[in-house]
Amino acid sequence: MFDAAVSSAQPERCVPFHLPKAADVGRGRLIVLGAGKASAEMARAVEAHWPGPLSGLVVTRHGHAAACRSVEIVEASHPVPDAAGLAAARRMMDIAHAAGHDDFVLVLMSGGGSALLPSPLPGLGLEDERAINQALLRSGASIGEMNCVRRHLSAIKGGRLAAACHPARVLTLAISDVPGDDPVDIASGPTVPDPSTCADALAVARRHGVALPPAAIALLESGRGESIKPGDPRLARAAFRLVAAPQQALEAAAEVARAAGVRPLILGDAIEGEAREVGKVLAGIALQASNHDQPVAPPCVLLSGGETTVTVRGSGRGGRNVECLLSMAISLGGRADVHALAADTDGIDGREEIAGALLGPDSLSRARSLGLDPARMLDDNDGHAFFETLGDSIVTGPTRTNVNDFRAILIDEPLP
C-alpha cells in the first residue's frame, strides 16, 4: 500500500497531462523554475514530454537530483536553509525579472520548497532565516502556521516569484504535501496570492513562543514584510494547477487493500495535531474496529494522511511518523491483531534519511527484551532510536515525490 501511494504521485505519472500546449507558449521562451523535493524529477518529466526548447533552474534537496539536459538542477539543504539555496533563490528571481511579455514561465513546486528557497528580506540574513526555521520546526506549530511566518519574512515566497515574472505568463504545477492542499502553503506559495498578514505571522510566533530576531519583529510590526495579496495585477497572468495530492495516494493504497480482500477506510487526508496525540486517537479507532466492528469490520485497514507535528522537548531526534507510531504502540499494548505503518512519502521523517517505521503485535515485547523503555523514549522524542533498535525502520532513499505522511493500520480477523 505504501509503495502504491508513492507510485501514484511520481512526477512522470502526474506532470505530463498538465503541461501547457505549444500554442500557449507561442513565440516566447519556455522558462522552467522550481523548488522542492520532487522538483528535479518534475523537471525531468517536463523535458521528456515537451517538444520544443526550454531552459531553467530548479533547486532540490541534497540527494534528490534528477538528470536533466536543459534545466539546471541545484541541490541545497533541507529542512534548514543554506548558502546554496540562497544563491539559487537569488538567481531564480533574476531569471524571473528578465522574463518578457511573450515568455511562458512554468513553475514546479513541491514540499520542501520553503527551506530550499531562502531569501530573507532586507534587514535579515541567512543565519536569521536558519534560526527562525529551526525554532519553528521545534515549536509544534502546524505547517500552515510555519509557512505564514516564512511568507512574511521572504523576498520570494507569498506570491513574490510570480510578481517578479510579470508581465510573462506563469503556470505553476504543484505536488501538495500540506493538509488541505492550500496553494499558499505549498512551498509557502511563491506564485500565488497570500491573504494572510504580517500581524498573523507575528501572532503565530507569539502563540508558539518562537523567539524572532529584532529585525524580523520590526519587519512584521511595520508591515514591511507584507506579501502579495489577492487582486494584485502582477498576478493576473498567473495560473495554478495541483497535479498530485495526498488523497489520490490514499485512494491508490485503498485499491491495493481491496485487491487483497481487505476493507479500506480512509479516515482523512489532512489529519494534523501533535503526533503522539494523533497516535492515541488512531489506536482508539483501531481498537473499536477490532472489538466492535466499527467503523469498519476486520479484516480492514485504516488509512490516513496529513502532517502531524512534534514539539521537541527531549533529547531525541523527533520525527512525526515514528513518534505517532510509538504512541500508537503504547496505546495498543501489543494487540495481537493490529499491524501498522507510518512513513513520509518523500522518504524523510523529520531530519532523518528514514521514511518511518513498521509496528507489529510483538514490537513492545521485543523492545522491552532489549532493555528499551517505550514510554521514556516517547517522552524523549526518541522514536527513531526505538524502531532502529528493533530493525523496523523503513528506509526508502529519496522517492522524488512528496504527498505528505502515509499511515496504514491493518486489523486482522480475530483468531478462532
C-alpha positions as CSV (number, residue, x, y, z in Angstrom):
1,M,0.0,0.0,0.0
2,F,2.8,2.4,0.8
3,D,4.5,1.6,-2.5
4,A,1.3,2.3,-4.3
5,A,0.8,5.6,-2.6
6,V,4.3,6.8,-3.5
7,S,4.0,5.5,-7.1
8,S,0.7,7.3,-7.6
9,A,2.4,10.7,-7.1
10,Q,5.5,10.1,-9.2
11,P,6.1,13.2,-11.5
12,E,6.3,11.0,-14.6
13,R,2.8,9.9,-14.0
14,C,1.2,13.2,-13.0
15,V,3.1,16.0,-14.7
16,P,2.8,15.4,-18.4
17,F,-1.0,15.7,-18.6
18,H,-0.9,19.2,-17.2
19,L,1.8,20.7,-19.4
20,P,0.9,23.7,-21.5
21,K,0.3,23.3,-25.2
22,A,2.9,24.6,-27.6
23,A,0.4,27.1,-28.9
24,D,0.1,28.5,-25.3
25,V,3.8,29.3,-25.3
26,G,3.8,30.8,-28.8
27,R,6.8,32.7,-29.9
28,G,8.3,33.3,-26.4
29,R,10.6,31.2,-24.3
30,L,9.6,28.3,-22.0
31,I,11.4,29.0,-18.8
32,V,11.2,26.3,-16.1
33,L,11.7,27.4,-12.4
34,G,11.1,25.2,-9.4
35,A,11.8,24.1,-5.8
36,G,11.0,21.2,-3.6
37,K,12.0,17.6,-3.0
38,A,10.0,16.5,-6.1
39,S,11.0,19.4,-8.3
40,A,14.0,17.9,-10.1
41,E,12.0,14.8,-11.1
42,M,9.2,17.1,-12.2
43,A,11.7,19.0,-14.4
44,R,12.9,15.7,-15.9
45,A,9.2,14.8,-16.7
46,V,8.8,18.2,-18.4
47,E,11.9,17.7,-20.5
48,A,10.7,14.2,-21.6
49,H,7.4,15.4,-22.8
50,W,8.0,19.0,-24.0
51,P,8.6,19.1,-27.8
52,G,10.5,22.4,-28.0
53,P,13.4,24.2,-26.4
54,L,13.4,25.2,-22.8
55,S,15.7,26.4,-20.1
56,G,15.5,27.0,-16.4
57,L,16.7,26.5,-12.8
58,V,15.3,24.1,-10.2
59,V,16.6,23.6,-6.6
60,T,16.0,20.4,-4.7
61,R,17.2,18.7,-1.5
62,H,20.7,17.0,-1.5
63,G,20.3,13.5,-2.9
64,H,17.0,14.3,-4.7
65,A,18.5,15.5,-8.0
66,A,17.5,14.1,-11.4
67,A,19.4,14.1,-14.6
68,C,18.2,17.0,-16.9
69,R,19.5,18.2,-20.2
70,S,18.3,21.8,-20.3
71,V,17.2,22.7,-16.8
72,E,19.9,23.3,-14.3
73,I,19.5,21.4,-11.1
74,V,20.9,22.8,-7.8
75,E,21.0,20.8,-4.6
76,A,20.6,22.6,-1.3
77,S,19.9,21.9,2.4
78,H,16.6,20.9,3.9
79,P,14.9,21.4,6.4
80,V,17.4,24.1,7.5
81,P,18.4,26.5,4.6
82,D,21.9,27.0,3.4
83,A,24.0,29.3,1.2
84,A,23.4,27.1,-1.9
85,G,19.6,27.6,-1.5
86,L,20.1,31.3,-1.0
87,A,22.2,31.7,-4.2
88,A,19.7,29.7,-6.2
89,A,16.8,31.8,-4.9
90,R,18.6,35.0,-5.9
91,R,19.3,33.6,-9.4
92,M,15.7,32.5,-9.7
93,M,14.5,36.0,-9.0
94,D,16.9,37.4,-11.6
95,I,15.6,35.0,-14.2
96,A,12.0,35.9,-13.3
97,H,12.7,39.6,-13.6
98,A,14.2,39.0,-17.1
99,A,11.1,37.3,-18.4
100,G,9.2,39.2,-21.1
101,H,5.6,39.5,-22.1
102,D,5.9,36.7,-24.7
103,D,7.6,34.3,-22.4
104,F,6.0,31.5,-20.5
105,V,7.3,30.6,-17.0
106,L,6.5,27.0,-15.9
107,V,6.9,26.8,-12.1
108,L,7.3,23.4,-10.5
109,M,6.6,23.4,-6.8
110,S,6.6,20.6,-4.2
111,G,7.1,20.1,-0.5
112,G,10.4,21.3,0.9
113,G,10.4,24.4,-1.3
114,S,10.2,26.8,1.7
115,A,13.5,25.7,3.1
116,L,15.1,25.3,-0.3
117,L,14.4,28.9,-1.4
118,P,15.7,31.0,1.5
119,S,15.6,34.7,0.5
120,P,15.4,36.9,3.6
121,L,14.0,40.4,3.2
122,P,16.4,43.4,3.7
123,G,17.5,43.6,7.3
124,L,17.6,39.9,7.7
125,G,20.4,37.4,6.8
126,L,20.7,33.7,6.1
127,E,21.6,33.0,9.7
128,D,18.4,34.7,10.8
129,E,16.4,32.6,8.4
130,R,18.1,29.4,9.6
131,A,17.5,30.3,13.2
132,I,13.8,31.1,12.6
133,N,13.3,27.9,10.6
134,Q,14.9,25.8,13.4
135,A,12.8,27.4,16.0
136,L,9.6,26.9,14.0
137,L,10.4,23.2,13.4
138,R,10.8,22.6,17.2
139,S,7.9,24.8,18.2
140,G,5.0,22.4,17.5
141,A,3.5,25.0,15.0
142,S,1.4,23.5,12.2
143,I,2.8,23.6,8.6
144,G,0.3,26.3,7.8
145,E,1.4,28.4,10.8
146,M,5.1,28.0,9.9
147,N,4.6,28.9,6.3
148,C,2.6,32.1,7.4
149,V,5.8,33.3,9.2
150,R,8.1,32.3,6.3
151,R,6.0,34.1,3.7
152,H,6.2,37.4,5.5
153,L,10.0,37.3,6.0
154,S,10.9,36.3,2.5
155,A,11.7,38.1,-0.8
156,I,10.5,35.2,-2.9
157,K,7.6,33.5,-1.1
158,G,4.0,34.7,-0.7
159,G,3.4,35.4,-4.4
160,R,6.7,37.4,-4.9
161,L,8.2,35.0,-7.5
162,A,5.1,35.3,-9.8
163,A,5.1,39.1,-9.3
164,A,8.7,39.2,-10.4
165,C,7.8,37.2,-13.6
166,H,5.2,39.9,-14.6
167,P,4.3,40.5,-17.4
168,A,5.2,36.9,-18.5
169,R,2.5,34.2,-18.3
170,V,3.1,31.9,-15.3
171,L,1.7,28.4,-14.8
172,T,2.5,26.6,-11.5
173,L,2.3,22.8,-11.4
174,A,2.3,21.6,-7.8
175,I,2.5,18.4,-5.8
176,S,0.9,19.0,-2.5
177,D,2.4,18.0,0.8
178,V,0.1,20.1,3.0
179,P,-3.2,19.3,4.8
180,G,-6.0,20.8,2.8
181,D,-3.8,21.3,-0.4
182,D,-3.9,25.1,0.0
183,P,-1.7,26.6,-2.7
184,V,-0.4,29.3,-0.4
185,D,1.1,26.6,1.9
186,I,2.8,24.5,-0.8
187,A,6.5,25.7,-0.6
188,S,5.0,28.8,1.1
189,G,3.2,29.9,-2.1
190,P,5.8,31.7,-4.2
191,T,3.4,32.1,-7.2
192,V,0.0,32.6,-5.5
193,P,-1.6,35.5,-3.6
194,D,-1.5,35.4,0.1
195,P,-4.5,36.6,2.2
196,S,-2.7,36.3,5.5
197,T,-0.9,39.3,7.0
198,C,2.2,40.3,8.9
199,A,0.0,40.5,12.0
200,D,-1.0,36.9,11.5
201,A,2.7,35.9,11.3
202,L,3.5,37.8,14.4
203,A,0.6,36.1,16.3
204,V,1.9,32.6,15.2
205,A,5.4,33.4,16.6
206,R,4.0,34.7,19.9
207,R,1.5,31.8,20.3
208,H,4.2,29.2,20.0
209,G,7.0,31.1,21.8
210,V,9.2,31.4,18.7
211,A,11.9,34.0,19.5
212,L,12.3,36.1,16.4
213,P,15.3,38.3,15.8
214,P,14.6,42.0,16.5
215,A,14.8,42.8,12.7
216,A,12.2,40.2,12.0
217,I,9.9,41.6,14.6
218,A,10.4,45.1,13.2
219,L,9.5,43.9,9.7
220,L,6.3,42.3,10.9
221,E,5.2,45.1,13.2
222,S,5.8,47.7,10.5
223,G,4.0,45.7,7.8
224,R,7.1,45.9,5.5
225,G,7.1,42.2,5.2
226,E,3.6,42.1,3.7
227,S,3.2,39.5,0.9
228,I,1.4,39.8,-2.5
229,K,-2.4,40.0,-1.9
230,P,-5.4,38.7,-3.9
231,G,-6.2,41.0,-6.8
232,D,-2.7,42.2,-7.3
233,P,-2.4,43.0,-11.1
234,R,1.0,41.4,-11.3
235,L,-0.6,38.0,-10.8
236,A,-3.3,38.5,-13.4
237,R,-1.5,36.2,-15.9
238,A,-0.6,33.5,-13.2
239,A,-2.4,30.2,-13.0
240,F,-2.0,27.2,-10.6
241,R,-2.7,23.5,-11.1
242,L,-2.5,20.8,-8.5
243,V,-1.0,17.6,-10.2
244,A,-0.8,15.3,-7.2
245,A,-2.1,15.3,-3.6
246,P,-2.4,13.1,-0.5
247,Q,-6.0,12.0,-1.3
248,Q,-5.0,10.3,-4.6
249,A,-2.2,8.5,-2.8
250,L,-4.6,7.1,-0.1
251,E,-7.0,6.0,-2.9
252,A,-4.2,4.1,-4.6
253,A,-3.4,2.4,-1.3
254,A,-7.1,1.6,-0.9
255,E,-7.2,-0.2,-4.2
256,V,-4.3,-2.4,-3.1
257,A,-6.2,-3.3,0.0
258,R,-9.4,-4.2,-1.9
259,A,-7.4,-6.4,-4.3
260,A,-6.2,-8.3,-1.2
261,G,-9.7,-8.8,0.2
262,V,-9.2,-6.2,3.0
263,R,-11.8,-3.4,3.5
264,P,-10.1,0.1,3.4
265,L,-11.4,3.1,5.3
266,I,-9.9,6.4,4.6
267,L,-10.1,8.5,7.8
268,G,-8.8,11.7,6.2
269,D,-6.0,13.2,4.1
270,A,-5.5,16.3,6.3
271,I,-5.0,15.0,9.8
272,E,-3.0,17.4,12.0
273,G,-2.0,17.8,15.6
274,E,0.7,16.6,18.0
275,A,2.0,13.3,16.6
276,R,1.7,11.5,20.0
277,E,-1.9,12.6,20.4
278,V,-2.8,11.5,16.9
279,G,-1.3,8.1,17.7
280,K,-3.5,7.7,20.7
281,V,-6.6,8.6,18.6
282,L,-5.7,6.2,15.8
283,A,-5.1,3.4,18.3
284,G,-8.6,4.0,19.8
285,I,-10.2,3.8,16.4
286,A,-8.3,0.5,15.7
287,L,-9.4,-1.0,19.0
288,Q,-13.0,0.0,18.2
289,A,-12.8,-1.8,14.9
290,S,-11.2,-4.8,16.5
291,N,-13.6,-5.1,19.4
292,H,-16.9,-3.9,17.8
293,D,-16.6,-4.0,14.0
294,Q,-16.9,-0.2,14.0
295,P,-16.4,2.0,12.0
296,V,-15.5,-1.0,9.8
297,A,-15.2,-4.7,10.4
298,P,-11.9,-6.7,10.1
299,P,-10.1,-7.6,8.0
300,C,-9.7,-3.9,7.4
301,V,-7.2,-1.2,7.0
302,L,-7.5,2.4,8.4
303,L,-5.7,4.8,6.0
304,S,-4.8,8.4,6.8
305,G,-2.6,11.2,5.7
306,G,-1.8,14.8,6.7
307,E,1.0,16.3,8.6
308,T,1.3,16.0,12.4
309,T,3.8,18.0,14.5
310,V,6.3,17.2,17.2
311,T,7.1,19.7,19.9
312,V,10.6,18.5,20.7
313,R,11.2,18.7,24.4
314,G,13.5,15.8,24.9
315,S,17.0,14.9,23.5
316,G,15.7,12.6,20.8
317,R,15.7,13.2,17.1
318,G,12.0,13.8,16.7
319,G,10.2,12.5,13.6
320,R,6.5,12.8,13.4
321,N,5.8,9.4,11.9
322,V,7.9,7.4,14.4
323,E,6.5,9.5,17.3
324,C,2.9,8.8,16.1
325,L,3.7,5.1,15.7
326,L,5.4,4.8,19.1
327,S,2.5,6.5,20.8
328,M,0.1,4.2,19.0
329,A,2.1,1.1,20.1
330,I,1.9,2.1,23.7
331,S,-1.9,2.7,23.5
332,L,-2.4,-0.6,21.7
333,G,-0.4,-2.5,24.3
334,G,0.7,-5.3,21.9
335,R,-2.7,-6.0,20.4
336,A,-2.3,-9.3,18.6
337,D,-4.5,-8.4,15.6
338,V,-3.1,-5.0,14.7
339,H,-0.2,-4.1,12.5
340,A,0.7,-0.5,11.4
341,L,3.0,1.6,9.2
342,A,3.6,5.3,9.3
343,A,6.0,6.9,6.9
344,D,6.6,10.1,4.9
345,T,6.1,9.7,1.2
346,D,9.3,11.7,0.5
347,G,11.4,9.1,2.4
348,I,12.4,11.6,5.1
349,D,10.8,11.7,8.6
350,G,11.8,14.9,10.3
351,R,15.5,15.4,9.6
352,E,16.4,11.7,9.2
353,E,17.0,9.8,6.0
354,I,14.4,7.4,7.3
355,A,10.8,7.4,5.9
356,G,9.2,5.9,9.0
357,A,8.6,2.5,10.6
358,L,6.6,-0.6,11.0
359,L,4.7,-1.7,14.1
360,G,3.7,-5.3,14.9
361,P,2.0,-7.0,17.8
362,D,5.4,-8.0,19.2
363,S,7.0,-4.6,19.0
364,L,6.6,-3.7,22.6
365,S,7.7,-7.1,24.0
366,R,10.8,-7.2,21.7
367,A,11.7,-3.7,22.8
368,R,11.5,-4.5,26.5
369,S,13.5,-7.6,26.0
370,L,16.2,-5.4,24.6
371,G,16.1,-3.1,27.6
372,L,14.1,-0.3,25.9
373,D,11.5,1.7,27.8
374,P,8.8,2.8,25.3
375,A,7.2,5.4,27.5
376,R,10.5,7.0,28.4
377,M,11.6,7.1,24.7
378,L,8.3,8.7,23.7
379,D,8.8,11.4,26.4
380,D,12.3,11.9,25.0
381,N,11.0,12.3,21.4
382,D,13.2,9.3,20.5
383,G,11.0,7.3,18.2
384,H,13.7,6.9,15.6
385,A,16.1,5.1,18.1
386,F,13.2,2.9,19.3
387,F,12.4,1.5,15.8
388,E,16.0,1.4,14.7
389,T,16.9,-0.8,17.6
390,L,14.1,-3.2,16.6
391,G,15.2,-3.2,13.0
392,D,11.8,-1.9,12.0
393,S,12.7,1.4,10.4
394,I,11.6,2.0,6.8
395,V,14.4,3.3,4.6
396,T,13.4,4.1,1.0
397,G,16.0,6.6,-0.1
398,P,14.8,9.7,-2.0
399,T,11.4,8.9,-3.5
400,R,11.5,12.1,-5.6
401,T,7.9,12.9,-4.7
402,N,6.1,14.2,-1.7
403,V,2.4,13.9,-0.8
404,N,2.9,14.1,2.9
405,D,2.6,11.4,5.6
406,F,1.0,8.0,5.0
407,R,-0.4,5.8,7.7
408,A,-2.0,2.4,7.4
409,I,-3.3,0.4,10.4
410,L,-4.1,-3.2,9.3
411,I,-6.6,-5.1,11.6
412,D,-6.8,-8.9,11.1
413,E,-9.8,-11.1,11.6
414,P,-9.8,-12.4,15.1
415,L,-8.3,-15.9,15.5
416,P,-10.9,-18.6,16.1
